[in-house]
Amino acid sequence: MNVNELRKGHNLFCPNGSTMYYDEACLILQNVLNDSMSLSRITDECYKCSPQRWADIGPLQTLYLTVPITAVTTFYYTPSTSMETQSCWVTYKFDQHGLYKYVLDLSCDTIEVIEFPSYSHMSLLVFTVIVLVFWIVQVCLSNLNVQKRLQSILKQRLFPEIELENVHSADFSESEIEFTKVTFDEVTQRERVVEYTTKGTNTGRSLDQLNAFYLPEQKPVEFVEFEALLAFRGFVVTMWVYLNVEERTYSFFQSSAWDGLKMDDLLLGWFYWALAASFYLHFHLSLSRGESRKRVFLRGVLLRSAIYCVAGLCYNHINNTSPRIQDFQPQLRTIADFRALGILQRVGLAQLVTSAVEVCVMSRTIKRGPLLRDLEDSWLQWLVCIALASIHVSITYSLPLPNCPTGYSGPGGLYDNFSTPHCTGGAVKYIDHKIFGRRHMPPVELLRQTLMVYQIHEPFEPQGLLGTLTSCLLMALAMQASRVFVYFHHPYSRVIRLTCWGIFQLLVGGVLCGFRQYDGPIPINRYLMSVSYVLVASGLAYLVLLGLYLFISVWNLWSGSPFIYTGANILVMFVGSKLFLHTFPFA
């Protein structure tokens, strides 16, 4: 096969016709010796793994192999008929859809690039430039008040009589205002509706004009689910949809093999965080309006938890196709084999605990007091969540495990030179198997694609029950961010507190993981929902929310569009992205 034939169609296929996926390249191995060769390989992603048998190649033969691009690959080859040690070590970082060639001649030469890889980041760069251009145009138009001027001109042209009436009625206006408020009587334990009316004539400016003249523009406390939080929610769910459609095209967007933190790992924690921040605002609004705690608990906590759990069961079985387009479940699983846990189930269970505590002890009115009054009013909530996180750490590192080391939290499989292949997740997997059984775990074939680096062969639930305990801590941290906006109204106070909270969590999370990816006291791991992962994800969420708050609400450089619209319907977007994965507008 000549070079032109090799170059033909290399973007999708190796020369032998095997498919190259979005995160693979093609390597041509040519054996020029009269002896068979045995190849073994390992990647940097597989921590503490020994090289595994890769392929065999006969004398004077050519072999075509697909190689991953997400990590540096190291391979060596030895003659099959010889008992010698490996002849050559080759280490190389392949790029997407590149075509490479290596000659097995015991000279240990470098890999030759036959066809350069595709520039997969160009589309992302173009998209970012387009978004920045639209944002700059929007800021310029808003600063010039172009929209308001166009609206004023259209009103004058289309409805001149309305403008004339407004001019004559501006000085003398008669209005009747009705007020209705629902209050809760702590003595009788009943809700009471109060209605009152006022009517009069204003001989000066209208009341709205006076308020606009004397009072600065402020949003009411009821709309404390401000644009910054909506934009944050919208950003999280938009990135979720994007990664589902793009199928993890870019390596820096992919999830970690086990320990570590990448963009896909952050999105899961930020999804929990964004929902919990909104939960607190809804509870505060309901209680401040005078609704009974029983009603808020039943409708706002218990019903919401049931909705999320039921939606999670449906979400687990919408589509079980892997990123490699391999359908592991061509038929719907029976109820006896349903996957019991999942992302939305964890949201429902964690918010049931944290929200129930909040509703029971949350103050109806905001008290003026010391600088740390938000912490003084929430000490019981923090006590509960810290106790749950302590239980998580104690069980993870102290529970005796059959046939596994106590305190083991590794991925199993090839990890640590294949010494504990059946201990994936340690106590997390053990508890899930004891409570739910192996039949209610994700399919093993799907795990091999998701956690393919360590070649896991045991059923394992990444959204395990034990991780719900630390999810409660994550939600409590998110509610604290909303508490800052409720208790403190000055932008300076909010900025200082958000900054301190974010940096403090990042520092504590870094100390727990030893400021390294592997072998720390408590490594950052989103599959186990470790405490260090919770603190780092929450700390970064604080800083991102702070940036959005400054851009949108303080500096008025951005309206938050279009993320505020997707953020207002985060659950619909989340489920819809899976249900209509290959359908417009999700694709």
Solvent accessible surface area in square Angstrom, and as a share of the most:
residue,aa,sasa,rsa
1,M,137,0.61
2,N,86,0.44
3,V,73,0.42
4,N,112,0.58
5,E,90,0.40
6,L,18,0.09
7,R,118,0.43
8,K,169,0.71
9,G,48,0.46
10,H,21,0.09
11,N,75,0.39
12,L,104,0.52
13,F,96,0.40
14,C,4,0.03
15,P,27,0.17
16,N,82,0.42
17,G,48,0.46
18,S,45,0.29
19,T,63,0.37
20,M,4,0.02
21,Y,66,0.25
22,Y,37,0.14
23,D,14,0.07
24,E,25,0.11
25,A,0,0.00
26,C,0,0.00
27,L,0,0.00
28,I,6,0.03
29,L,0,0.00
30,Q,59,0.26
31,N,2,0.01
32,V,63,0.36
33,L,46,0.23
34,N,131,0.67
35,D,38,0.20
36,S,36,0.23
37,M,1,0.00
38,S,18,0.11
39,L,0,0.00
40,S,14,0.09
41,R,68,0.25
42,I,39,0.20
43,T,24,0.14
44,D,91,0.47
45,E,36,0.16
46,C,11,0.06
47,Y,55,0.21
48,K,89,0.38
49,C,13,0.08
50,S,39,0.25
51,P,49,0.31
52,Q,60,0.27
53,R,164,0.60
54,W,44,0.15
55,A,21,0.16
56,D,79,0.41
57,I,5,0.03
58,G,14,0.14
59,P,60,0.38
60,L,122,0.61
61,Q,99,0.44
62,T,63,0.37
63,L,46,0.23
64,Y,49,0.19
65,L,28,0.14
66,T,41,0.24
67,V,0,0.00
68,P,39,0.24
69,I,17,0.08
70,T,28,0.16
71,A,9,0.07
72,V,44,0.25
73,T,0,0.00
74,T,19,0.11
75,F,1,0.00
76,Y,40,0.15
77,Y,0,0.00
78,T,24,0.14
79,P,16,0.10
80,S,61,0.39
81,T,113,0.65
82,S,35,0.23
83,M,191,0.85
84,E,124,0.56
85,T,109,0.63
86,Q,66,0.29
87,S,42,0.27
88,C,3,0.02
89,W,132,0.46
90,V,13,0.07
91,T,85,0.49
92,Y,61,0.23
93,K,94,0.40
94,F,0,0.00
95,D,66,0.34
96,Q,18,0.08
97,H,22,0.10
98,G,0,0.00
99,L,0,0.00
100,Y,4,0.01
101,K,53,0.22
102,Y,3,0.01
103,V,49,0.28
104,L,0,0.00
105,D,47,0.24
106,L,85,0.43
107,S,58,0.38
108,C,65,0.39
109,D,85,0.44
110,T,124,0.72
111,I,13,0.07
112,E,101,0.45
113,V,48,0.28
114,I,23,0.11
115,E,44,0.20
116,F,151,0.63
117,P,26,0.16
118,S,44,0.29
119,Y,180,0.68
120,S,23,0.15
121,H,98,0.44
122,M,105,0.47
123,S,70,0.45
124,L,39,0.19
125,L,102,0.51
126,V,73,0.42
127,F,122,0.51
128,T,60,0.35
129,V,76,0.44
130,I,85,0.43
131,V,71,0.41
132,L,90,0.45
133,V,79,0.45
134,F,142,0.59
135,W,75,0.26
136,I,93,0.47
137,V,76,0.44
138,Q,70,0.31
139,V,24,0.14
140,C,67,0.40
141,L,86,0.43
142,S,67,0.43
143,N,105,0.54
144,L,107,0.53
145,N,71,0.36
146,V,48,0.27
147,Q,126,0.56
148,K,146,0.62
149,R,153,0.56
150,L,101,0.50
151,Q,89,0.40
152,S,51,0.33
153,I,86,0.43
154,L,104,0.52
155,K,112,0.47
156,Q,104,0.46
157,R,188,0.69
158,L,116,0.58
159,F,99,0.41
160,P,76,0.48
161,E,93,0.42
162,I,84,0.43
163,E,59,0.27
164,L,106,0.53
165,E,111,0.50
166,N,83,0.43
167,V,104,0.60
168,H,133,0.60
169,S,57,0.37
170,A,28,0.22
171,D,77,0.40
172,F,134,0.56
173,S,34,0.22
174,E,117,0.52
175,S,62,0.40
176,E,98,0.44
177,I,66,0.33
178,E,127,0.57
179,F,87,0.36
180,T,90,0.52
181,K,109,0.46
182,V,51,0.29
183,T,36,0.21
184,F,33,0.14
185,D,46,0.24
186,E,98,0.44
187,V,134,0.77
188,T,78,0.46
189,Q,114,0.51
190,R,180,0.66
191,E,65,0.29
192,R,140,0.51
193,V,89,0.51
194,V,49,0.28
195,E,128,0.58
196,Y,119,0.45
197,T,78,0.46
198,T,70,0.41
199,K,130,0.55
200,G,40,0.38
201,T,86,0.50
202,N,43,0.22
203,T,99,0.58
204,G,35,0.34
205,R,123,0.45
206,S,26,0.17
207,L,103,0.51
208,D,113,0.58
209,Q,82,0.36
210,L,59,0.29
211,N,65,0.33
212,A,82,0.64
213,F,131,0.54
214,Y,150,0.57
215,L,110,0.55
216,P,96,0.60
217,E,176,0.79
218,Q,144,0.64
219,K,113,0.48
220,P,83,0.52
221,V,69,0.40
222,E,87,0.39
223,F,87,0.36
224,V,17,0.10
225,E,30,0.13
226,F,17,0.07
227,E,34,0.15
228,A,0,0.00
229,L,3,0.01
230,L,23,0.11
231,A,0,0.00
232,F,0,0.00
233,R,18,0.07
234,G,0,0.00
235,F,55,0.23
236,V,0,0.00
237,V,1,0.00
238,T,45,0.26
239,M,29,0.13
240,W,30,0.11
241,V,16,0.09
242,Y,59,0.22
243,L,2,0.01
244,N,24,0.12
245,V,52,0.30
246,E,62,0.28
247,E,44,0.20
248,R,65,0.24
249,T,24,0.14
250,Y,7,0.03
251,S,40,0.26
252,F,92,0.39
253,F,24,0.10
254,Q,22,0.10
255,S,26,0.17
256,S,6,0.04
257,A,18,0.14
258,W,6,0.02
259,D,20,0.10
260,G,7,0.06
261,L,55,0.27
262,K,61,0.26
263,M,38,0.17
264,D,15,0.08
265,D,0,0.00
266,L,19,0.09
267,L,2,0.01
268,L,3,0.02
269,G,0,0.00
270,W,12,0.04
271,F,1,0.00
272,Y,1,0.00
273,W,0,0.00
274,A,0,0.00
275,L,3,0.02
276,A,0,0.00
277,A,1,0.01
278,S,1,0.01
279,F,7,0.03
280,Y,4,0.02
281,L,4,0.02
282,H,73,0.32
283,F,3,0.01
284,H,8,0.04
285,L,36,0.18
286,S,26,0.17
287,L,2,0.01
288,S,50,0.32
289,R,122,0.45
290,G,9,0.08
291,E,41,0.18
292,S,18,0.12
293,R,73,0.26
294,K,150,0.63
295,R,93,0.34
296,V,7,0.04
297,F,60,0.25
298,L,81,0.40
299,R,147,0.54
300,G,14,0.14
301,V,0,0.00
302,L,82,0.41
303,L,98,0.49
304,R,49,0.18
305,S,6,0.04
306,A,51,0.40
307,I,87,0.44
308,Y,14,0.05
309,C,33,0.20
310,V,90,0.52
311,A,24,0.19
312,G,1,0.01
313,L,68,0.34
314,C,79,0.48
315,Y,24,0.09
316,N,13,0.07
317,H,24,0.11
318,I,49,0.25
319,N,47,0.24
320,N,26,0.13
321,T,47,0.27
322,S,4,0.02
323,P,55,0.35
324,R,23,0.08
325,I,111,0.56
326,Q,76,0.34
327,D,82,0.43
328,F,49,0.20
329,Q,28,0.12
330,P,112,0.70
331,Q,147,0.65
332,L,135,0.67
333,R,48,0.17
334,T,87,0.50
335,I,144,0.73
336,A,54,0.42
337,D,35,0.18
338,F,50,0.21
339,R,43,0.16
340,A,25,0.19
341,L,11,0.05
342,G,0,0.00
343,I,27,0.14
344,L,0,0.00
345,Q,8,0.03
346,R,5,0.02
347,V,0,0.00
348,G,0,0.00
349,L,57,0.28
350,A,0,0.00
351,Q,0,0.00
352,L,53,0.26
353,V,57,0.33
354,T,5,0.03
355,S,0,0.00
356,A,22,0.17
357,V,30,0.17
358,E,4,0.02
359,V,1,0.00
360,C,85,0.51
361,V,56,0.32
362,M,9,0.04
363,S,27,0.17
364,R,42,0.15
365,T,94,0.55
366,I,47,0.24
367,K,125,0.53
368,R,170,0.62
369,G,46,0.45
370,P,75,0.47
371,L,134,0.67
372,L,107,0.53
373,R,28,0.10
374,D,3,0.02
375,L,58,0.29
376,E,98,0.44
377,D,42,0.22
378,S,0,0.00
379,W,159,0.56
380,L,61,0.30
381,Q,11,0.05
382,W,34,0.12
383,L,105,0.52
384,V,46,0.26
385,C,5,0.03
386,I,96,0.49
387,A,48,0.37
388,L,31,0.15
389,A,9,0.07
390,S,58,0.38
391,I,82,0.42
392,H,5,0.02
393,V,46,0.26
394,S,62,0.40
395,I,50,0.25
396,T,5,0.03
397,Y,72,0.27
398,S,74,0.48
399,L,53,0.27
400,P,98,0.61
401,L,18,0.09
402,P,79,0.50
403,N,156,0.80
404,C,28,0.17
405,P,69,0.43
406,T,81,0.47
407,G,18,0.17
408,Y,25,0.09
409,S,24,0.16
410,G,8,0.08
411,P,2,0.01
412,G,0,0.00
413,G,1,0.01
414,L,13,0.06
415,Y,36,0.14
416,D,57,0.29
417,N,94,0.48
418,F,103,0.43
419,S,70,0.45
420,T,18,0.11
421,P,31,0.19
422,H,110,0.49
423,C,4,0.02
424,T,0,0.00
425,G,0,0.00
426,G,3,0.03
427,A,0,0.00
428,V,3,0.02
429,K,21,0.09
430,Y,63,0.24
431,I,31,0.16
432,D,0,0.00
433,H,36,0.16
434,K,141,0.60
435,I,100,0.51
436,F,52,0.22
437,G,25,0.24
438,R,131,0.48
439,R,146,0.53
440,H,47,0.21
441,M,3,0.01
442,P,5,0.03
443,P,21,0.13
444,V,33,0.19
445,E,82,0.37
446,L,36,0.18
447,L,4,0.02
448,R,103,0.38
449,Q,43,0.19
450,T,66,0.38
451,L,1,0.01
452,M,91,0.41
453,V,32,0.18
454,Y,3,0.01
455,Q,82,0.36
456,I,1,0.00
457,H,87,0.39
458,E,25,0.11
459,P,11,0.07
460,F,0,0.00
461,E,1,0.00
462,P,16,0.10
463,Q,10,0.04
464,G,1,0.01
465,L,52,0.26
466,L,8,0.04
467,G,1,0.01
468,T,13,0.08
469,L,40,0.20
470,T,0,0.00
471,S,0,0.00
472,C,2,0.01
473,L,14,0.07
474,L,0,0.00
475,M,1,0.00
476,A,7,0.06
477,L,6,0.03
478,A,0,0.00
479,M,1,0.01
480,Q,0,0.00
481,A,1,0.00
482,S,4,0.02
483,R,7,0.02
484,V,0,0.00
485,F,1,0.01
486,V,1,0.01
487,Y,7,0.03
488,F,10,0.04
489,H,94,0.42
490,H,117,0.52
491,P,55,0.34
492,Y,146,0.55
493,S,28,0.18
494,R,36,0.13
495,V,35,0.20
496,I,74,0.38
497,R,38,0.14
498,L,0,0.00
499,T,41,0.24
500,C,78,0.47
501,W,47,0.16
502,G,0,0.00
503,I,84,0.43
504,F,122,0.51
505,Q,3,0.01
506,L,45,0.23
507,L,100,0.50
508,V,49,0.28
509,G,0,0.00
510,G,6,0.06
511,V,95,0.55
512,L,46,0.23
513,C,6,0.03
514,G,23,0.22
515,F,138,0.57
516,R,129,0.47
517,Q,87,0.39
518,Y,48,0.18
519,D,73,0.38
520,G,12,0.12
521,P,87,0.55
522,I,23,0.12
523,P,20,0.12
524,I,25,0.13
525,N,2,0.01
526,R,30,0.11
527,Y,2,0.01
528,L,10,0.05
529,M,0,0.00
530,S,7,0.05
531,V,15,0.09
532,S,0,0.00
533,Y,0,0.00
534,V,0,0.00
535,L,19,0.09
536,V,15,0.09
537,A,0,0.00
538,S,0,0.00
539,G,0,0.00
540,L,52,0.26
541,A,0,0.00
542,Y,0,0.00
543,L,58,0.29
544,V,50,0.28
545,L,3,0.01
546,L,19,0.09
547,G,26,0.25
548,L,28,0.14
549,Y,8,0.03
550,L,33,0.17
551,F,78,0.33
552,I,12,0.06
553,S,43,0.28
554,V,50,0.29
555,W,133,0.47
556,N,110,0.57
557,L,66,0.33
558,W,45,0.16
559,S,55,0.35
560,G,0,0.00
561,S,35,0.23
562,P,85,0.54
563,F,50,0.21
564,I,28,0.14
565,Y,137,0.52
566,T,33,0.19
567,G,0,0.00
568,A,58,0.45
569,N,79,0.41
570,I,7,0.03
571,L,45,0.23
572,V,103,0.59
573,M,42,0.19
574,F,1,0.00
575,V,36,0.21
576,G,7,0.07
577,S,1,0.01
578,K,48,0.20
579,L,96,0.48
580,F,94,0.39
581,L,30,0.15
582,H,138,0.62
583,T,67,0.39
584,F,172,0.72
585,P,98,0.61
586,F,31,0.13
587,A,66,0.51
